[in-house]
Each structure stands twice: as structure tokens, then as C-alpha cells.
Amino acid sequence: MTSSIRSTYKKLLKRTKDLIVLQSAESIIHWDMETMMPPKAVEQRSKQLALLGRIKHKMSTSPQTGSLLNAVLASPQYEALTEVEKRNIYLIKKNYDEQTQLPEKLVAETAKQQAITVNTWKKAKATKNYALLRPELQKLVNLNRKTAEILMKVKATTTPYDALIDIFEPKMTTTTIAPIFNHLQKELSALLKKIQKAPNQPNPTILQHRVPIETQRQIARALTETIGYDTASPNATGRIDETEHPFTSGYYDDVRITSHYYPGNFTSSIFSILHETGHALYEQNLNKKWKYHPIGASCSSGFHESQSRFIENIIGRSREFWVHFLPKLKKVTGSSLARLELEPFVHAINHVRLSKIRIEADEVTYCLHIIIRFQIERALLENKIEVNQLPDIWNQEYKENLGLKIKNDSEGVMQDTHWASGFYGYFPSYALGNIYSGQILAALTKDLQDWRSQLAHGNLKNIKGWLIKNVHSQGDLYDPPDLIRRITGKKLDAKFYLQYLQEKYRKLYGF
């Protein structure tokens, strides 16, 4: 690269670094809002986030950034740039083109409304009162519809909803997703029927032990230590806190997870900790050379979910993991879980049953929850349904597709924080993450044929090393369709995930 274009490129990266640092600070403010913020602070917090939204928007749309981009792209030396450098330029330009089309007022109003709506959601969920949430949710939906209409044009998508999906899952559209989800829904429903009729049913009552919250905190620390997420050493880059809805937040050297502890349901926190640890490992093992670069981020929300679901389910619900960890669990909990035996325990934590709550769903039915949300969200953003209709439509979908009767909106349409938080277009990433994880598992098994025996001996080093090399360290160098092909040699295909489920549950349930 000549000195002229190199100088311009470095100036672009410096501006991008400032923006990324600001975004990482904003993420801590969001974390605080969910964990430590006092109730009365929400109005003040909404103004803080609105201001940060305006600052981010101004930084993203600075005329200087536009001039620097034009200089790099028009340079005769542009083709001499490396793949990494070109990808950085592409991502900076993508953000610049999109943000310059969004009015600053709309960005600030949306950030402020998100804070207000999610705080209202907490109150509405606690009191089972959707009427309390509805007016604030309507405002937020209207703002996101405006955003989607604008981004649809700049992203050149065929629908507003596709423009929002692209925020979380670049280059993925409803045209690609819908047929895959339809196939997945059909095959999962068939598998569910086989499991329900199978002779070898688990005994989930063996999990019905009260485990004190402080003991569950000790279990969480033992789990993160086993997986390799450091929250305790002098050089720790993580921490565990408690929230209503578990999540992960952070960047490289400061990545935090949360969980929720139920004294009468100790396995809930076990799998939320494993899930969020999967997210944290991805963030912490991104390519250190790319820190503060556009490519120094995860590939997509779906790939993030692939890593959390991989650790939670493929690792954490496997027999091999519990060969090693069950003795540790018993040691931490003392007499309360002393009688647990390996085989019944593994079968019980893989119990397949219809559930109203997504985050408590098993591997087989989980994607069915996501497909319902995808279909509702798509209709909402395309103005085919309205906010006041959401509870009735939700309840109808759960009755028709899962045979479940929703008793109140807190276990129905208000169970998730995503719509109240403004994450429209995010839900498809959950099911895509499962699909990615199935393909990634097939590729990993080809390279590490004895990974299960390694896991049974408590050795996760090689498994983690493979994931770091093939997924984490790739950052945002490729869009999701390209990255899954590079990792597995195949395009996105649900058959690998379905094969994993069919093989696993055939052995467990004996059909």
C-alpha cells in the first residue's frame, strides 16, 4: 500500500476505533440498566442513551468519514489492499451509507424509547398487564417501521423486515430463511411425535430438588471455570451477575454474563450459564490483532447463537460432559443431589416436552418457538398485524402449533424482552444459530473424531481450540453464508442439525 492510501486508511481506522470504544461504553450502561440501576433512574437513563445515540450517529455520519472513504475507494492503489483491509473498508462504508440515511432525530427517539419500553415491559410482565406495555410498545414499533423503510432502500432489500434481519444476520433474507424454517418445522414436529411415543421416557422428577441460590452461584463458578471463562483470577475478563432475562454483554477484555437463579429449578441456571458462557467465549477469543477494527467483531447474531447453543447443548447436555462434571456438581451441592445417577440425570436434562417458555425449551422444540416468533414479527413489520393484536395472535399460534393454552400474557407475548428492547429482526438468529451449530459439529467431528472421549475426561482444550481457529478468530471477515461454507465446505443446510438431534434422541428414547 502506498504511503498516501495507507495514511488515509489509518485515519479511517482511528475514527472507527473511537466509535467502537463509545459503543463498548454504551453496552456497559445497558448492562447496568439490567443489573444495578435503581428503579427511578429510568428517565435519566433514557436521556443518557438518547444522547449517546445522537453522538454515535454523528460519528458514523461525519463528512470526514465520507471524504476518507471516497479517497480510499477512488485510489489507484485500492486493488493492492489486503482482504482484511478491503473488508474493513466495506464494513465502514456499509455503516456509513446506512447511518447517513437515518435522521438523527429518529435515532435518538428510538434509543430513548427503547429504554422506556424495556423498563415498562419489566413492570407489565411482573403484573401480567399487557395493557400497560401496549402504548410504549406501539411507539417503539412505529419507530422501527420507519427505520426499516429507510434501511430497506439503502440495503436494497425487497422488504422492510429483511432490512432489519440484515442488521443481525447480514446477507440473510426471508426468501432464504422461510423455506429452511418450514422444512425444520416439519421435521421437528415429526421427531417430536416419535419421542412422545417412545418407550424409554425420562423421569424429570429426579431434578426436583431445592438448591439454595448461594449454592447455585457456586455451581455457576464451577461451570465457568470448567469451560474456561475466567471470572475469579486477578486477570479475569468476565463476571457473573443476576437479571430477570440472562444475557451477555461486553467486548474483548470485559465480557459479562448474567443468569437467573430459581431455588426449585437448579438446572435452569446451569444451562443459562453454559449458554451465556458460549457467547462470552466467542467475544473473548476474537482475533486480538483486529481489536477496534470493524472486522474485530462477531460474524453475526446467528453465529453468536451457534456458539452459545454449542456450549449449552452439544457440550452441556451431552453424556460425556456429565461423566466429568456430575461429581463436581455433587461436591458443591452436598447431600441435596447426592443420589443423582449419571444415566437418569442425562436423560432427565434432555427431557423433551412441550413448554410455553422459550428459554426453558428443549433442543427439539426450541426452534418451533422461534419459528412462531419469526412469523409474527414478519407480519408485524410488514403492517399486516398491529401491536394490539399481538397477544391474541401469539396465543392462537401456540395453540395451533404446539397445542398449548396460554394463561396470561407474561407467559405469552411478554415472556421475551426482545420486542420491548427494539430487537426486531433478531429472533431468526436463534434458529439459524442451531442450524449453524449442527453444521459446525459435523465439521468438528471430522477433524476431532475423539472429541467426546476428550470431553469425558474433562479436556475441552482441543474443542475450544478448534472453535477459536474456525469460528471465533474469523471475526467479521466474512458474511454468514460465506463463513459457514468456509468452515464446513457446504452452504447453509438444516440437515446436519436434524441428523444430530435424530441420532441423539434415538439413543436416549429408544425408538
Number of C-alpha atoms within 10 A of each C-alpha: 13 12 8 12 20 14 13 16 20 12 16 22 19 14 17 20 16 14 19 18 13 15 17 17 15 18 16 17 17 16 21 13 19 20 14 12 14 10 9 8 10 18 13 12 19 23 18 16 22 22 17 20 23 19 16 22 21 15 19 23 20 15 13 14 20 17 13 18 21 12 16 21 17 11 14 11 14 16 11 12 17 11 11 16 17 17 17 23 21 16 16 22 18 13 13 20 17 17 22 17 14 18 13 18 12 16 22 22 20 24 23 24 25 26 24 21 25 23 22 21 27 18 15 19 22 11 12 18 16 22 11 15 21 19 15 19 25 16 17 24 23 15 19 22 20 16 20 24 18 18 25 20 15 16 19 11 18 13 18 24 25 25 27 26 24 19 18 21 24 19 17 20 19 17 10 11 16 15 11 18 22 13 13 21 20 11 16 21 17 11 18 17 10 17 23 13 11 15 11 15 16 19 13 15 8 15 17 13 14 13 19 16 16 11 16 23 19 13 22 22 18 16 21 21 13 16 20 14 20 19 18 13 8 7 9 13 19 23 16 19 16 16 16 13 14 18 22 20 19 21 24 21 13 16 25 22 25 23 24 20 23 14 17 14 16 21 19 17 22 20 23 24 28 25 26 26 31 25 28 27 25 27 25 21 21 24 20 13 9 17 16 20 23 24 24 23 22 24 22 21 23 26 28 25 25 29 29 27 27 25 25 21 19 20 19 22 20 20 21 20 22 22 17 16 20 19 14 16 20 16 13 16 16 12 9 13 19 13 9 16 12 15 13 15 19 22 21 19 20 22 21 22 14 16 17 19 14 17 16 14 18 17 20 22 20 21 24 24 23 20 21 18 19 23 14 18 22 20 14 19 24 16 12 10 15 14 15 14 10 20 18 13 15 18 19 16 19 19 13 10 14 17 13 15 14 18 10 16 21 21 16 22 20 24 18 17 18 14 21 26 19 21 16 24 24 21 23 28 25 23 25 26 22 27 27 29 29 25 28 23 20 17 18 18 14 12 11 15 12 10 17 19 12 17 22 17 14 17 17 19 12 13 17 18 13 16 20 19 14 19 25 26 22 21 27 25 22 18 15 22 16 15 22 22 13 14 16 18 12 13 15 21 15 21 16 20 19 20 13 16 17 19 10 14 22 15 10 20 20 12 13
